[in-house]
Amino acid sequence: VQKLREHGGEFFGMRKDKKLIGICGLNHINKTEAELCKFHINTAYQSQGLGQKLYESVERYALIKGYTKISLHVSKSQIKACNLYQKLGFVRIKEEDCVVELGEEALIFPTLFMEKILS
């Protein structure tokens, strides 16, 4: 969180009964673009519209800050997340394999890159 804020970004939390149930980061890319990152809702609270509510708060903040575009990337295997992003108005820009290497081993994650133009 501190590193994100040091680079012009912000971090948001969602609570229910004083318990943290969701988080979302907005990473500053440039004057007009930010990247949505670390967007998670506790499994017990998913499919209740809370992710949409949290995102809407983040988008309002982005507009106040003058951003005109929010981008993100998500693993294709995260079907719920992909569907939520499409519902929120994000469009697919490209798809590519992200390779993570650990020593001599590598994992390949098919990844979607998406963006939303704010208005």
N, C-alpha and C positions, 0 to 999 in steps of 0.2 A: 504494500500500500504506500509506504513512504517513498519507494523508488518511483512508483507511478506518479505520485504528486510532485516529486522533485523535477520531473520532466514535463510538467504542465498538465498532467492527467488528473483524474478524480476517481474515487471509489465510492460505491453506493451500497447500502445494506437495506434489507427488508426484515422487519421483526414482527413476530406475533407473540403476544403475551410475554414481551421482553426477551424472547428467544430469537436469535439470528437464524432466519430461515432461507435467506437468499442474498446473493452478492452479485455485483456487476461493476466492471471497470470500464472507464472511457480513457483511452490512451491518445494523447495529443500527437497527431502526425504532422500537420502544418496548420496554417491560419484558418483553412476552410474544411479540413478533414480530421476526423477522429476515428479510432479503431475501438470497436466493442470487444472487450476481453474479459476473461474470468467470470463468465455469466453462468451462475449455478443457482438452482433452487433445490433445497433439501428434498430428497425423494418422497418423503411423506407428504409434502405439500405440492407436488407436481400435479398437473392436469386440473388445476382449480382456477386458472386465469391469473395466477400471481406473477408468473414470468412476464406476461403482457403488461401488467400494472407496473412492475419494476422497470421494464424497458421504457414505458411511456414517460416515467419520471426522468430517466436518463436522457431520452430524446428532448424533453422540454429544456433540460439543463444545456444540452448541446446547442439548441437554437438560441438560448440566451447568450451563450458564449460566442455565437457567430458562425458556428460550423454549418456547412451546407451539405456535407456528406458524412455518413457513417459507414465504415467498411468492417468486415469481419472475415474470419475463416473458421471452418468447422469440419470435423471429420464426417465423411459421408455415413459412417456407421451410427452416428448420433441422429437417428431418424426423427425423434421427437423434437430435437433442437432445430434440425433442418426445416421441419414443418412449421415450427413456431416462427422462425425467421421469415419464411415465405409469407405467413399470415400477417406479419408485422410490416410487410412491404419491401423486404429485401429481395433483390434480384441476383441471379447467378451471373457472375462475370467470367469465371473460368473454373476449371477443375484440373487439379494436378496431384501427383503423388508426392507427399512429403516423406522424406527419408530421415529416420532418426537412427544414428549409429551409436552403439555402446560397445566400445572395444572393437572386437572383430565381428560383432553381430549387428544386424540392421533390421529395423522394422519399417514397413512401408504403409503409410496411411493415405488412402484416397481422400482428398480434401477439396471442399468447395470454398471458393472465394466469392463473397457476396458484398453488395453495397446497397445503400438506400440514399436517395437524394432527398434532402429535407426541404420542406416548404412551409 
